[in-house]
């Protein structure tokens, strides 16, 4: 499985990882995106 990383300077790197590690990274990104949307919605 390939995972893309975008660095602060805008460069993108693609890394090959095991399926199990890729699944954890994808799930973590999903949770982070959900939390970000939730916080944005509830800010006064």
N, CA, C and O atoms as a DFTB+ gen file, in Angstrom:
176 C
 N C O
     1  1       0.850      -1.161       0.000
     2  2       0.000       0.000       0.000
     3  2       0.897       1.225       0.000
     4  3       1.915       1.257       0.693
     5  1       0.518       2.244      -0.784
     6  2       1.283       3.484      -0.839
     7  2       0.542       4.569      -0.087
     8  3      -0.671       4.726      -0.234
     9  1       1.279       5.319       0.722
    10  2       0.749       6.422       1.513
    11  2       1.443       7.702       1.048
    12  3       2.662       7.733       0.879
    13  1       0.654       8.754       0.845
    14  2       1.217      10.044       0.446
    15  2       1.379      10.925       1.668
    16  3       0.489      11.001       2.516
    17  1       2.529      11.594       1.751
    18  2       2.810      12.563       2.799
    19  2       3.039      13.908       2.140
    20  3       3.809      14.012       1.184
    21  1       2.376      14.940       2.644
    22  2       2.603      16.292       2.152
    23  2       3.321      17.067       3.252
    24  3       2.829      17.181       4.374
    25  1       4.483      17.592       2.912
    26  2       5.295      18.323       3.873
    27  2       4.892      19.789       3.917
    28  3       4.189      20.271       3.029
    29  1       5.339      20.500       4.954
    30  2       4.983      21.903       5.148
    31  2       5.402      22.777       3.966
    32  3       4.748      23.778       3.674
    33  1       6.485      22.405       3.287
    34  2       6.944      23.210       2.151
    35  2       6.194      22.886       0.860
    36  3       6.492      23.454      -0.190
    37  1       5.216      21.971       0.935
    38  2       4.380      21.654      -0.221
    39  2       4.826      20.446      -1.022
    40  3       4.098      19.996      -1.906
    41  1       5.998      19.913      -0.737
    42  2       6.446      18.732      -1.462
    43  2       5.666      17.505      -0.992
    44  3       5.267      17.403       0.168
    45  1       5.464      16.587      -1.919
    46  2       4.712      15.372      -1.626
    47  2       5.614      14.166      -1.853
    48  3       6.324      14.087      -2.856
    49  1       5.577      13.229      -0.908
    50  2       6.357      12.007      -1.007
    51  2       5.419      10.820      -0.871
    52  3       4.500      10.834      -0.052
    53  1       5.653       9.811      -1.663
    54  2       4.842       8.602      -1.603
    55  2       5.701       7.468      -1.062
    56  3       6.796       7.209      -1.562
    57  1       5.186       6.789      -0.021
    58  2       5.952       5.760       0.671
    59  2       5.184       4.447       0.632
    60  3       3.968       4.428       0.820
    61  1       5.881       3.372       0.391
    62  2       5.282       2.034       0.402
    63  2       5.323       1.500       1.832
    64  3       6.383       1.446       2.455
    65  1       4.143       1.103       2.350
    66  2       4.059       0.557       3.704
    67  2       3.237      -0.733       3.678
    68  3       2.529      -1.008       2.709
    69  1       3.338      -1.513       4.744
    70  2       2.546      -2.737       4.865
    71  2       1.071      -2.370       4.984
    72  3       0.728      -1.275       5.430
    73  1       0.213      -3.287       4.583
    74  2      -1.233      -3.053       4.631
    75  2      -1.704      -2.691       6.032
    76  3      -2.515      -1.779       6.190
    77  1      -1.210      -3.387       7.050
    78  2      -1.667      -3.133       8.420
    79  2      -1.279      -1.734       8.882
    80  3      -2.068      -1.064       9.549
    81  1      -0.097      -1.291       8.544
    82  2       0.352       0.047       8.929
    83  2      -0.409       1.103       8.134
    84  3      -0.782       2.143       8.675
    85  1      -0.635       0.840       6.868
    86  2      -1.403       1.760       6.029
    87  2      -2.814       1.940       6.550
    88  3      -3.342       3.052       6.535
    89  1      -3.432       0.864       7.010
    90  2      -4.790       0.940       7.550
    91  2      -4.824       1.817       8.798
    92  3      -5.764       2.588       8.989
    93  1      -3.811       1.705       9.643
    94  2      -3.743       2.530      10.856
    95  2      -3.580       4.004      10.482
    96  3      -4.237       4.867      11.064
    97  1      -2.722       4.291       9.530
    98  2      -2.491       5.673       9.100
    99  2      -3.766       6.269       8.502
   100  3      -4.121       7.407       8.809
   101  1      -4.449       5.513       7.657
   102  2      -5.683       5.999       7.041
   103  2      -6.757       6.251       8.098
   104  3      -7.445       7.271       8.047
   105  1      -6.904       5.342       9.047
   106  2      -7.892       5.514      10.116
   107  2      -7.552       6.736      10.963
   108  3      -8.448       7.494      11.333
   109  1      -6.279       6.938      11.273
   110  2      -5.864       8.087      12.073
   111  2      -6.154       9.396      11.336
   112  3      -6.605      10.365      11.947
   113  1      -5.900       9.427      10.037
   114  2      -6.198      10.623       9.247
   115  2      -7.698      10.892       9.225
   116  3      -8.122      12.045       9.300
   117  1      -8.504       9.835       9.123
   118  2      -9.955       9.984       9.105
   119  2     -10.439      10.582      10.427
   120  3     -11.256      11.504      10.437
   121  1      -9.930      10.053      11.539
   122  2     -10.323      10.560      12.849
   123  2      -9.889      12.016      13.036
   124  3     -10.631      12.824      13.595
   125  1      -8.699      12.341      12.572
   126  2      -8.206      13.710      12.683
   127  2      -9.074      14.671      11.864
   128  3      -9.399      15.762      12.333
   129  1      -9.447      14.277      10.655
   130  2     -10.315      15.110       9.812
   131  2     -11.682      15.299      10.459
   132  3     -12.225      16.404      10.450
   133  1     -12.240      14.232      11.016
   134  2     -13.536      14.330      11.683
   135  2     -13.477      15.290      12.863
   136  3     -14.371      16.121      13.025
   137  1     -12.446      15.191      13.683
   138  2     -12.300      16.067      14.832
   139  2     -12.140      17.523      14.388
   140  3     -12.715      18.429      14.991
   141  1     -11.368      17.735      13.348
   142  2     -11.162      19.083      12.836
   143  2     -12.481      19.701      12.379
   144  3     -12.758      20.865      12.667
   145  1     -13.290      18.925      11.671
   146  2     -14.592      19.423      11.228
   147  2     -15.495      19.710      12.421
   148  3     -16.202      20.718      12.438
   149  1     -15.474      18.835      13.413
   150  2     -16.304      19.006      14.607
   151  2     -15.899      20.272      15.359
   152  3     -16.763      21.049      15.766
   153  1     -14.599      20.489      15.549
   154  2     -14.123      21.674      16.252
   155  2     -14.462      22.945      15.492
   156  3     -14.830      23.953      16.096
   157  1     -14.342      22.904      14.187
   158  2     -14.653      24.073      13.357
   159  2     -16.136      24.426      13.504
   160  3     -16.482      25.605      13.572
   161  1     -16.997      23.436      13.553
   162  2     -18.436      23.655      13.662
   163  2     -18.819      24.271      14.990
   164  3     -19.751      25.074      15.042
   165  1     -18.129      23.920      16.068
   166  2     -18.503      24.350      17.403
   167  2     -17.732      25.539      17.934
   168  3     -17.944      25.920      19.085
   169  1     -16.850      26.145      17.156
   170  2     -16.120      27.313      17.635
   171  2     -17.066      28.510      17.752
   172  3     -17.871      28.760      16.855
   173  1     -16.967      29.248      18.861
   174  2     -17.850      30.425      19.039
   175  2     -17.470      31.581      18.143
   176  3     -18.115      32.629      18.180
